[in-house]
Amino acid sequence: MGHPPDTHSARTPAGTTAAPGLTPDLTTPIPWLRWALVAAAVVAGILLAPCLLCAIRCCRRGRRRKRPRDKQAVVPGTAELTTTTHLVQPELGNVASGPGGAQQWGRLQLSLEYDSGSQEIRVGLKQAADLRPGAPDGTADPYARLSLSPDAGRAHETKVHRGSLCPVFEETCSFHVPPVELPRTTLRVLLLDHRRLSQHRPLGALSLPLGSVDLQHVLELWRPLGPPAAAEPEQTEELCFSLRYVPGSGRLTVVVLEARGLSPALADPYVKIQLMLNRRKWKRRKTSARKGTATPYFNEGFTFLVPFGQIQSVDLVLAVWARGPQLRAEPVGKVLLGARASGQPLQHWADMLAQARRPVAQWHRLQPAREVDQALALQSRLRLPLPGF
């Protein structure tokens, strides 16, 4: 008996042609495997395309961020480049004439006027521009010191301008100079960075011979600043003290800390504190003497009662006294503070009033006693006549 052929066991030999009538999926190779591979490749490409785009964008952003850093590395000593002036600054510094270059130290604007009648020269300090920063944060607290070269004893100091590289001074001072001495007189201006409890850092200097300018007319000119090296000898005869004022109770506290730069020939230095009201002597105190030292350390405090309504009418004078070669006490120098002061003493007084209830300490150069007395124009005390005279 015949059996039907087993469709599962019957296979078409390789290299033969399928007989007509049979199903194609059994007689031909399996085509859906190829389509599955193609579909998987397309899906993988669709998934990988966004990843590739993200990677390309990240690379472009990283290149854009690195470009400013590369530009900043070209100019040494600058943290940020905000204008194109900083980019060309090194080139201008090399072209500038004079030691150090005018572009490196900044410029100064001043005016000169000579009065032949009073034999005084009026120096107007207008402003400064493009000063060098004196602090790591790129700022400075500049002030100016003016003096004449043959007579270096008298000097004028301006106010301190906080956090400015282009300070506007607008201050005027006068010096007595006879006409015969004008050709050999030199005006010296030294700009310094103010620091309360340390050495002030020079920012630039200007030396202007008065014989080289025409003083028959009022002059207003710009001059480049030069390097401050050896512009002025080291500061001497200084006094450090702190001020504290409490408006509610009217207590003015003066703490004399120390002095430095005194002459070794002086002996037993001490400090006198004098308080004046309406240009009349009011109250006085003094420290104990320190023997055998040119840098005495006092650390003595004194308190005065000054009502708030009278604080603007008060003058405070601190004077360093010592015994000279003649064994007689004489003033070494004085410091005047108050509303009629100028320069750093006026700034110290203003800081004391602005920072009420807080002590404000600062170093001050001692001025000649005669100049301080002339600025005070002290009036003698009222003396009652004795009976019978």
Salt bridges, closest charged atoms under 4 A:
ASP115 OD2 - ARG122 NH2 3.64
ASP141 OD2 - ARG162 NH1 3.70
GLU157 OE2 - ARG145 NE 3.07
GLU171 OE1 - HIS156 NE2 3.44
GLU181 OE2 - ARG184 NH2 3.74
ASP193 OD2 - ARG195 NE 3.81
GLU232 OE2 - ARG145 NH1 2.78
GLU232 OE2 - ARG365 NH1 3.95
GLU238 OE1 - ARG260 NE 2.61
ASP268 OD2 - ARG323 NH2 2.40
GLU300 OE2 - ARG290 NH2 3.07
ASP315 OD2 - ARG340 NH2 2.45
ASP351 OD2 - ARG162 NH2 3.13
ASP351 OD2 - ARG196 NH2 2.50
ASP373 OD1 - LYS334 NZ 2.96
